[in-house]
Amino acid sequence: MKIIILAGGLGTRLSEYTKTIPKPMVRIGNKPIIIHIMKHYFKYGYKDFYVALGYKSKVIKEYFKKNKFRWNINLIETGKSTMTGGRLKRLRKFINDETFMLTYGDGVSNINLKKLTKFHKKNKKLVTMTAVRPPARFGALKIIGNKVKFFKEKSSLDEGWINGGFFVIEPRFLNYIKGDKTFLERFPLINAARKNQLVAYKHNGFWHCMDTKRDKENLEKIYKKKRRFE
């Protein structure tokens, strides 16, 4: 099964690093985060990658030119200003009529990808999205008047489910994408949900995105303790 990684965004909220390199090339430990993502897929036997490039694509190309892996890595230019849905649609000719996997180039998880694909096949919908609970940032307070009646230390269980990436998708879903200016997360996925063609695979294990400098620092701490994310 082919894996598409969206790796062309500007990464503006991580500008401390992305002024010079694209976000997927920001290192956690001694490797770019995109390598941690690929290693996780490879752990489950998936190694056919299609990377949708855009912003500072030369940096990614140079890295894979200098570093060789056991995986099949295809680096595809999808435009500097193309949105997430548009990037996916531009890869249509590589997908053919096969079920494929899709993820973002800035999130790591210990999700069981075999269980994810099994769940997708069982439900027979166009899209399976991994739902995760975001790492909580704050503790919870219940206040009556000016008195704290309840306090709970921060817990991700208090947060709602969000899109964690790690999709399994049927090729017909690409018909929901109009063109380069289409955000995957807007009309295509919203429309799929309205038509009962989007299901959620709930993942309660480890998941973390790298959206800000703080996220990057948290991932560094996690990696130093475990030396892996899988």
TORNU-956548 format. One record per residue (C-alpha): x, y, z; residue number from 1; chain. Coordinates in steps of 0.25 Angstrom, whole numbers, plus 5000, padded with zeros to 4 digits. Layout:
N
<pt><x>X</x><y>Y</y><z>Z</z><num>NUM</num><cadena>A</cadena></pt>
...
END
This chain:
230
<pt><x>5000</x><y>5000</y><z>5000</z><num>1</num><cadena>A</cadena></pt>
<pt><x>5005</x><y>5014</y><z>4996</z><num>2</num><cadena>A</cadena></pt>
<pt><x>5008</x><y>5024</y><z>5007</z><num>3</num><cadena>A</cadena></pt>
<pt><x>5006</x><y>5039</y><z>5003</z><num>4</num><cadena>A</cadena></pt>
<pt><x>5013</x><y>5049</y><z>5013</z><num>5</num><cadena>A</cadena></pt>
<pt><x>5008</x><y>5064</y><z>5012</z><num>6</num><cadena>A</cadena></pt>
<pt><x>5021</x><y>5071</y><z>5013</z><num>7</num><cadena>A</cadena></pt>
<pt><x>5020</x><y>5084</y><z>5005</z><num>8</num><cadena>A</cadena></pt>
<pt><x>5014</x><y>5094</y><z>5015</z><num>9</num><cadena>A</cadena></pt>
<pt><x>5020</x><y>5107</y><z>5020</z><num>10</num><cadena>A</cadena></pt>
<pt><x>5021</x><y>5103</y><z>5035</z><num>11</num><cadena>A</cadena></pt>
<pt><x>5019</x><y>5118</y><z>5039</z><num>12</num><cadena>A</cadena></pt>
<pt><x>5016</x><y>5115</y><z>5054</z><num>13</num><cadena>A</cadena></pt>
<pt><x>5030</x><y>5108</y><z>5055</z><num>14</num><cadena>A</cadena></pt>
<pt><x>5037</x><y>5120</y><z>5048</z><num>15</num><cadena>A</cadena></pt>
<pt><x>5049</x><y>5119</y><z>5058</z><num>16</num><cadena>A</cadena></pt>
<pt><x>5053</x><y>5107</y><z>5049</z><num>17</num><cadena>A</cadena></pt>
<pt><x>5045</x><y>5108</y><z>5036</z><num>18</num><cadena>A</cadena></pt>
<pt><x>5051</x><y>5121</y><z>5031</z><num>19</num><cadena>A</cadena></pt>
<pt><x>5062</x><y>5112</y><z>5026</z><num>20</num><cadena>A</cadena></pt>
<pt><x>5057</x><y>5098</y><z>5025</z><num>21</num><cadena>A</cadena></pt>
<pt><x>5043</x><y>5092</y><z>5023</z><num>22</num><cadena>A</cadena></pt>
<pt><x>5036</x><y>5086</y><z>5035</z><num>23</num><cadena>A</cadena></pt>
<pt><x>5037</x><y>5071</y><z>5032</z><num>24</num><cadena>A</cadena></pt>
<pt><x>5053</x><y>5074</y><z>5032</z><num>25</num><cadena>A</cadena></pt>
<pt><x>5053</x><y>5079</y><z>5046</z><num>26</num><cadena>A</cadena></pt>
<pt><x>5060</x><y>5069</y><z>5055</z><num>27</num><cadena>A</cadena></pt>
<pt><x>5056</x><y>5062</y><z>5067</z><num>28</num><cadena>A</cadena></pt>
<pt><x>5068</x><y>5055</y><z>5073</z><num>29</num><cadena>A</cadena></pt>
<pt><x>5078</x><y>5053</y><z>5061</z><num>30</num><cadena>A</cadena></pt>
<pt><x>5067</x><y>5051</y><z>5050</z><num>31</num><cadena>A</cadena></pt>
<pt><x>5057</x><y>5060</y><z>5043</z><num>32</num><cadena>A</cadena></pt>
<pt><x>5043</x><y>5057</y><z>5048</z><num>33</num><cadena>A</cadena></pt>
<pt><x>5039</x><y>5051</y><z>5034</z><num>34</num><cadena>A</cadena></pt>
<pt><x>5049</x><y>5040</y><z>5036</z><num>35</num><cadena>A</cadena></pt>
<pt><x>5043</x><y>5036</y><z>5049</z><num>36</num><cadena>A</cadena></pt>
<pt><x>5029</x><y>5036</y><z>5042</z><num>37</num><cadena>A</cadena></pt>
<pt><x>5035</x><y>5027</y><z>5031</z><num>38</num><cadena>A</cadena></pt>
<pt><x>5041</x><y>5018</y><z>5041</z><num>39</num><cadena>A</cadena></pt>
<pt><x>5028</x><y>5016</y><z>5048</z><num>40</num><cadena>A</cadena></pt>
<pt><x>5021</x><y>5012</y><z>5035</z><num>41</num><cadena>A</cadena></pt>
<pt><x>5033</x><y>5002</y><z>5031</z><num>42</num><cadena>A</cadena></pt>
<pt><x>5031</x><y>4996</y><z>5045</z><num>43</num><cadena>A</cadena></pt>
<pt><x>5018</x><y>4990</y><z>5040</z><num>44</num><cadena>A</cadena></pt>
<pt><x>5024</x><y>4986</y><z>5026</z><num>45</num><cadena>A</cadena></pt>
<pt><x>5020</x><y>4999</y><z>5018</z><num>46</num><cadena>A</cadena></pt>
<pt><x>5031</x><y>5005</y><z>5010</z><num>47</num><cadena>A</cadena></pt>
<pt><x>5025</x><y>5011</y><z>4997</z><num>48</num><cadena>A</cadena></pt>
<pt><x>5026</x><y>5026</y><z>5000</z><num>49</num><cadena>A</cadena></pt>
<pt><x>5021</x><y>5038</y><z>4992</z><num>50</num><cadena>A</cadena></pt>
<pt><x>5025</x><y>5051</y><z>4998</z><num>51</num><cadena>A</cadena></pt>
<pt><x>5017</x><y>5063</y><z>4993</z><num>52</num><cadena>A</cadena></pt>
<pt><x>5027</x><y>5075</y><z>4993</z><num>53</num><cadena>A</cadena></pt>
<pt><x>5025</x><y>5090</y><z>4992</z><num>54</num><cadena>A</cadena></pt>
<pt><x>5032</x><y>5100</y><z>5002</z><num>55</num><cadena>A</cadena></pt>
<pt><x>5047</x><y>5098</y><z>5001</z><num>56</num><cadena>A</cadena></pt>
<pt><x>5046</x><y>5085</y><z>4994</z><num>57</num><cadena>A</cadena></pt>
<pt><x>5061</x><y>5085</y><z>4990</z><num>58</num><cadena>A</cadena></pt>
<pt><x>5065</x><y>5083</y><z>5005</z><num>59</num><cadena>A</cadena></pt>
<pt><x>5057</x><y>5070</y><z>5005</z><num>60</num><cadena>A</cadena></pt>
<pt><x>5062</x><y>5066</y><z>4992</z><num>61</num><cadena>A</cadena></pt>
<pt><x>5077</x><y>5068</y><z>4996</z><num>62</num><cadena>A</cadena></pt>
<pt><x>5075</x><y>5060</y><z>5009</z><num>63</num><cadena>A</cadena></pt>
<pt><x>5070</x><y>5048</y><z>5002</z><num>64</num><cadena>A</cadena></pt>
<pt><x>5080</x><y>5049</y><z>4991</z><num>65</num><cadena>A</cadena></pt>
<pt><x>5091</x><y>5048</y><z>5002</z><num>66</num><cadena>A</cadena></pt>
<pt><x>5084</x><y>5038</y><z>5011</z><num>67</num><cadena>A</cadena></pt>
<pt><x>5080</x><y>5025</y><z>5006</z><num>68</num><cadena>A</cadena></pt>
<pt><x>5069</x><y>5016</y><z>5012</z><num>69</num><cadena>A</cadena></pt>
<pt><x>5063</x><y>5002</y><z>5009</z><num>70</num><cadena>A</cadena></pt>
<pt><x>5050</x><y>5009</y><z>5005</z><num>71</num><cadena>A</cadena></pt>
<pt><x>5044</x><y>5013</y><z>4992</z><num>72</num><cadena>A</cadena></pt>
<pt><x>5044</x><y>5028</y><z>4993</z><num>73</num><cadena>A</cadena></pt>
<pt><x>5037</x><y>5037</y><z>4982</z><num>74</num><cadena>A</cadena></pt>
<pt><x>5039</x><y>5052</y><z>4984</z><num>75</num><cadena>A</cadena></pt>
<pt><x>5028</x><y>5059</y><z>4976</z><num>76</num><cadena>A</cadena></pt>
<pt><x>5027</x><y>5074</y><z>4973</z><num>77</num><cadena>A</cadena></pt>
<pt><x>5013</x><y>5079</y><z>4976</z><num>78</num><cadena>A</cadena></pt>
<pt><x>5014</x><y>5094</y><z>4976</z><num>79</num><cadena>A</cadena></pt>
<pt><x>5019</x><y>5104</y><z>4986</z><num>80</num><cadena>A</cadena></pt>
<pt><x>5005</x><y>5110</y><z>4989</z><num>81</num><cadena>A</cadena></pt>
<pt><x>4996</x><y>5098</y><z>4987</z><num>82</num><cadena>A</cadena></pt>
<pt><x>4987</x><y>5094</y><z>4999</z><num>83</num><cadena>A</cadena></pt>
<pt><x>4987</x><y>5080</y><z>5005</z><num>84</num><cadena>A</cadena></pt>
<pt><x>4975</x><y>5075</y><z>4997</z><num>85</num><cadena>A</cadena></pt>
<pt><x>4982</x><y>5080</y><z>4984</z><num>86</num><cadena>A</cadena></pt>
<pt><x>4995</x><y>5073</y><z>4988</z><num>87</num><cadena>A</cadena></pt>
<pt><x>4987</x><y>5060</y><z>4989</z><num>88</num><cadena>A</cadena></pt>
<pt><x>4980</x><y>5062</y><z>4976</z><num>89</num><cadena>A</cadena></pt>
<pt><x>4993</x><y>5065</y><z>4969</z><num>90</num><cadena>A</cadena></pt>
<pt><x>4998</x><y>5051</y><z>4973</z><num>91</num><cadena>A</cadena></pt>
<pt><x>4986</x><y>5044</y><z>4966</z><num>92</num><cadena>A</cadena></pt>
<pt><x>4994</x><y>5038</y><z>4955</z><num>93</num><cadena>A</cadena></pt>
<pt><x>5002</x><y>5031</y><z>4965</z><num>94</num><cadena>A</cadena></pt>
<pt><x>4991</x><y>5025</y><z>4973</z><num>95</num><cadena>A</cadena></pt>
<pt><x>4984</x><y>5019</y><z>4961</z><num>96</num><cadena>A</cadena></pt>
<pt><x>4972</x><y>5011</y><z>4967</z><num>97</num><cadena>A</cadena></pt>
<pt><x>4978</x><y>5006</y><z>4979</z><num>98</num><cadena>A</cadena></pt>
<pt><x>4974</x><y>5008</y><z>4994</z><num>99</num><cadena>A</cadena></pt>
<pt><x>4985</x><y>5017</y><z>5000</z><num>100</num><cadena>A</cadena></pt>
<pt><x>4990</x><y>5023</y><z>5013</z><num>101</num><cadena>A</cadena></pt>
<pt><x>4992</x><y>5038</y><z>5016</z><num>102</num><cadena>A</cadena></pt>
<pt><x>4998</x><y>5046</y><z>5027</z><num>103</num><cadena>A</cadena></pt>
<pt><x>5004</x><y>5059</y><z>5030</z><num>104</num><cadena>A</cadena></pt>
<pt><x>5019</x><y>5062</y><z>5031</z><num>105</num><cadena>A</cadena></pt>
<pt><x>5019</x><y>5067</y><z>5045</z><num>106</num><cadena>A</cadena></pt>
<pt><x>5012</x><y>5057</y><z>5054</z><num>107</num><cadena>A</cadena></pt>
<pt><x>5017</x><y>5044</y><z>5061</z><num>108</num><cadena>A</cadena></pt>
<pt><x>5010</x><y>5033</y><z>5068</z><num>109</num><cadena>A</cadena></pt>
<pt><x>5010</x><y>5019</y><z>5072</z><num>110</num><cadena>A</cadena></pt>
<pt><x>4997</x><y>5015</y><z>5065</z><num>111</num><cadena>A</cadena></pt>
<pt><x>4996</x><y>5001</y><z>5060</z><num>112</num><cadena>A</cadena></pt>
<pt><x>4995</x><y>5003</y><z>5045</z><num>113</num><cadena>A</cadena></pt>
<pt><x>4991</x><y>4988</y><z>5043</z><num>114</num><cadena>A</cadena></pt>
<pt><x>4979</x><y>4990</y><z>5052</z><num>115</num><cadena>A</cadena></pt>
<pt><x>4976</x><y>5003</y><z>5045</z><num>116</num><cadena>A</cadena></pt>
<pt><x>4976</x><y>4997</y><z>5031</z><num>117</num><cadena>A</cadena></pt>
<pt><x>4968</x><y>4985</y><z>5036</z><num>118</num><cadena>A</cadena></pt>
<pt><x>4958</x><y>4995</y><z>5042</z><num>119</num><cadena>A</cadena></pt>
<pt><x>4957</x><y>5003</y><z>5029</z><num>120</num><cadena>A</cadena></pt>
<pt><x>4954</x><y>4990</y><z>5021</z><num>121</num><cadena>A</cadena></pt>
<pt><x>4943</x><y>4986</y><z>5031</z><num>122</num><cadena>A</cadena></pt>
<pt><x>4936</x><y>4999</y><z>5030</z><num>123</num><cadena>A</cadena></pt>
<pt><x>4936</x><y>5000</y><z>5015</z><num>124</num><cadena>A</cadena></pt>
<pt><x>4936</x><y>5015</y><z>5014</z><num>125</num><cadena>A</cadena></pt>
<pt><x>4944</x><y>5025</y><z>5006</z><num>126</num><cadena>A</cadena></pt>
<pt><x>4952</x><y>5030</y><z>5017</z><num>127</num><cadena>A</cadena></pt>
<pt><x>4957</x><y>5026</y><z>5031</z><num>128</num><cadena>A</cadena></pt>
<pt><x>4963</x><y>5037</y><z>5039</z><num>129</num><cadena>A</cadena></pt>
<pt><x>4971</x><y>5034</y><z>5052</z><num>130</num><cadena>A</cadena></pt>
<pt><x>4964</x><y>5042</y><z>5064</z><num>131</num><cadena>A</cadena></pt>
<pt><x>4973</x><y>5045</y><z>5075</z><num>132</num><cadena>A</cadena></pt>
<pt><x>4972</x><y>5053</y><z>5088</z><num>133</num><cadena>A</cadena></pt>
<pt><x>4982</x><y>5065</y><z>5088</z><num>134</num><cadena>A</cadena></pt>
<pt><x>4992</x><y>5066</y><z>5099</z><num>135</num><cadena>A</cadena></pt>
<pt><x>4986</x><y>5075</y><z>5109</z><num>136</num><cadena>A</cadena></pt>
<pt><x>4993</x><y>5088</y><z>5112</z><num>137</num><cadena>A</cadena></pt>
<pt><x>4985</x><y>5093</y><z>5124</z><num>138</num><cadena>A</cadena></pt>
<pt><x>4979</x><y>5088</y><z>5137</z><num>139</num><cadena>A</cadena></pt>
<pt><x>4964</x><y>5088</y><z>5139</z><num>140</num><cadena>A</cadena></pt>
<pt><x>4957</x><y>5098</y><z>5149</z><num>141</num><cadena>A</cadena></pt>
<pt><x>4942</x><y>5098</y><z>5153</z><num>142</num><cadena>A</cadena></pt>
<pt><x>4939</x><y>5112</y><z>5160</z><num>143</num><cadena>A</cadena></pt>
<pt><x>4927</x><y>5116</y><z>5167</z><num>144</num><cadena>A</cadena></pt>
<pt><x>4927</x><y>5131</y><z>5171</z><num>145</num><cadena>A</cadena></pt>
<pt><x>4942</x><y>5133</y><z>5174</z><num>146</num><cadena>A</cadena></pt>
<pt><x>4944</x><y>5119</y><z>5180</z><num>147</num><cadena>A</cadena></pt>
<pt><x>4951</x><y>5107</y><z>5173</z><num>148</num><cadena>A</cadena></pt>
<pt><x>4942</x><y>5096</y><z>5176</z><num>149</num><cadena>A</cadena></pt>
<pt><x>4949</x><y>5086</y><z>5167</z><num>150</num><cadena>A</cadena></pt>
<pt><x>4963</x><y>5085</y><z>5161</z><num>151</num><cadena>A</cadena></pt>
<pt><x>4969</x><y>5074</y><z>5152</z><num>152</num><cadena>A</cadena></pt>
<pt><x>4983</x><y>5073</y><z>5147</z><num>153</num><cadena>A</cadena></pt>
<pt><x>4984</x><y>5074</y><z>5132</z><num>154</num><cadena>A</cadena></pt>
<pt><x>4979</x><y>5062</y><z>5125</z><num>155</num><cadena>A</cadena></pt>
<pt><x>4977</x><y>5059</y><z>5111</z><num>156</num><cadena>A</cadena></pt>
<pt><x>4965</x><y>5051</y><z>5114</z><num>157</num><cadena>A</cadena></pt>
<pt><x>4958</x><y>5064</y><z>5117</z><num>158</num><cadena>A</cadena></pt>
<pt><x>4960</x><y>5069</y><z>5102</z><num>159</num><cadena>A</cadena></pt>
<pt><x>4951</x><y>5065</y><z>5091</z><num>160</num><cadena>A</cadena></pt>
<pt><x>4955</x><y>5057</y><z>5079</z><num>161</num><cadena>A</cadena></pt>
<pt><x>4963</x><y>5063</y><z>5068</z><num>162</num><cadena>A</cadena></pt>
<pt><x>4968</x><y>5059</y><z>5054</z><num>163</num><cadena>A</cadena></pt>
<pt><x>4981</x><y>5052</y><z>5056</z><num>164</num><cadena>A</cadena></pt>
<pt><x>4985</x><y>5049</y><z>5042</z><num>165</num><cadena>A</cadena></pt>
<pt><x>4989</x><y>5035</y><z>5038</z><num>166</num><cadena>A</cadena></pt>
<pt><x>4977</x><y>5033</y><z>5028</z><num>167</num><cadena>A</cadena></pt>
<pt><x>4974</x><y>5021</y><z>5020</z><num>168</num><cadena>A</cadena></pt>
<pt><x>4967</x><y>5026</y><z>5007</z><num>169</num><cadena>A</cadena></pt>
<pt><x>4960</x><y>5020</y><z>4995</z><num>170</num><cadena>A</cadena></pt>
<pt><x>4964</x><y>5027</y><z>4982</z><num>171</num><cadena>A</cadena></pt>
<pt><x>4949</x><y>5031</y><z>4979</z><num>172</num><cadena>A</cadena></pt>
<pt><x>4951</x><y>5041</y><z>4990</z><num>173</num><cadena>A</cadena></pt>
<pt><x>4960</x><y>5050</y><z>4981</z><num>174</num><cadena>A</cadena></pt>
<pt><x>4947</x><y>5053</y><z>4973</z><num>175</num><cadena>A</cadena></pt>
<pt><x>4943</x><y>5062</y><z>4985</z><num>176</num><cadena>A</cadena></pt>
<pt><x>4955</x><y>5071</y><z>4983</z><num>177</num><cadena>A</cadena></pt>
<pt><x>4954</x><y>5082</y><z>4973</z><num>178</num><cadena>A</cadena></pt>
<pt><x>4968</x><y>5087</y><z>4971</z><num>179</num><cadena>A</cadena></pt>
<pt><x>4980</x><y>5093</y><z>4976</z><num>180</num><cadena>A</cadena></pt>
<pt><x>4973</x><y>5103</y><z>4986</z><num>181</num><cadena>A</cadena></pt>
<pt><x>4965</x><y>5092</y><z>4993</z><num>182</num><cadena>A</cadena></pt>
<pt><x>4968</x><y>5090</y><z>5007</z><num>183</num><cadena>A</cadena></pt>
<pt><x>4967</x><y>5075</y><z>5010</z><num>184</num><cadena>A</cadena></pt>
<pt><x>4961</x><y>5078</y><z>5024</z><num>185</num><cadena>A</cadena></pt>
<pt><x>4950</x><y>5087</y><z>5019</z><num>186</num><cadena>A</cadena></pt>
<pt><x>4941</x><y>5083</y><z>5007</z><num>187</num><cadena>A</cadena></pt>
<pt><x>4946</x><y>5069</y><z>5004</z><num>188</num><cadena>A</cadena></pt>
<pt><x>4946</x><y>5063</y><z>5018</z><num>189</num><cadena>A</cadena></pt>
<pt><x>4933</x><y>5071</y><z>5022</z><num>190</num><cadena>A</cadena></pt>
<pt><x>4926</x><y>5066</y><z>5010</z><num>191</num><cadena>A</cadena></pt>
<pt><x>4931</x><y>5052</y><z>5012</z><num>192</num><cadena>A</cadena></pt>
<pt><x>4925</x><y>5052</y><z>5026</z><num>193</num><cadena>A</cadena></pt>
<pt><x>4912</x><y>5058</y><z>5021</z><num>194</num><cadena>A</cadena></pt>
<pt><x>4911</x><y>5046</y><z>5012</z><num>195</num><cadena>A</cadena></pt>
<pt><x>4914</x><y>5036</y><z>5023</z><num>196</num><cadena>A</cadena></pt>
<pt><x>4927</x><y>5033</y><z>5016</z><num>197</num><cadena>A</cadena></pt>
<pt><x>4937</x><y>5037</y><z>5027</z><num>198</num><cadena>A</cadena></pt>
<pt><x>4939</x><y>5028</y><z>5039</z><num>199</num><cadena>A</cadena></pt>
<pt><x>4948</x><y>5030</y><z>5051</z><num>200</num><cadena>A</cadena></pt>
<pt><x>4958</x><y>5020</y><z>5057</z><num>201</num><cadena>A</cadena></pt>
<pt><x>4960</x><y>5024</y><z>5071</z><num>202</num><cadena>A</cadena></pt>
<pt><x>4975</x><y>5024</y><z>5076</z><num>203</num><cadena>A</cadena></pt>
<pt><x>4977</x><y>5025</y><z>5091</z><num>204</num><cadena>A</cadena></pt>
<pt><x>4992</x><y>5023</y><z>5091</z><num>205</num><cadena>A</cadena></pt>
<pt><x>5003</x><y>5033</y><z>5088</z><num>206</num><cadena>A</cadena></pt>
<pt><x>5001</x><y>5044</y><z>5078</z><num>207</num><cadena>A</cadena></pt>
<pt><x>5008</x><y>5057</y><z>5077</z><num>208</num><cadena>A</cadena></pt>
<pt><x>5009</x><y>5068</y><z>5066</z><num>209</num><cadena>A</cadena></pt>
<pt><x>5020</x><y>5078</y><z>5064</z><num>210</num><cadena>A</cadena></pt>
<pt><x>5012</x><y>5091</y><z>5061</z><num>211</num><cadena>A</cadena></pt>
<pt><x>5020</x><y>5100</y><z>5070</z><num>212</num><cadena>A</cadena></pt>
<pt><x>5034</x><y>5102</y><z>5076</z><num>213</num><cadena>A</cadena></pt>
<pt><x>5028</x><y>5097</y><z>5089</z><num>214</num><cadena>A</cadena></pt>
<pt><x>5023</x><y>5084</y><z>5082</z><num>215</num><cadena>A</cadena></pt>
<pt><x>5037</x><y>5082</y><z>5077</z><num>216</num><cadena>A</cadena></pt>
<pt><x>5043</x><y>5083</y><z>5090</z><num>217</num><cadena>A</cadena></pt>
<pt><x>5033</x><y>5074</y><z>5096</z><num>218</num><cadena>A</cadena></pt>
<pt><x>5036</x><y>5063</y><z>5086</z><num>219</num><cadena>A</cadena></pt>
<pt><x>5051</x><y>5065</y><z>5088</z><num>220</num><cadena>A</cadena></pt>
<pt><x>5049</x><y>5062</y><z>5103</z><num>221</num><cadena>A</cadena></pt>
<pt><x>5040</x><y>5050</y><z>5100</z><num>222</num><cadena>A</cadena></pt>
<pt><x>5050</x><y>5044</y><z>5090</z><num>223</num><cadena>A</cadena></pt>
<pt><x>5062</x><y>5046</y><z>5099</z><num>224</num><cadena>A</cadena></pt>
<pt><x>5055</x><y>5037</y><z>5109</z><num>225</num><cadena>A</cadena></pt>
<pt><x>5050</x><y>5026</y><z>5100</z><num>226</num><cadena>A</cadena></pt>
<pt><x>5060</x><y>5028</y><z>5088</z><num>227</num><cadena>A</cadena></pt>
<pt><x>5048</x><y>5025</y><z>5079</z><num>228</num><cadena>A</cadena></pt>
<pt><x>5033</x><y>5028</y><z>5076</z><num>229</num><cadena>A</cadena></pt>
<pt><x>5028</x><y>5015</y><z>5071</z><num>230</num><cadena>A</cadena></pt>
END
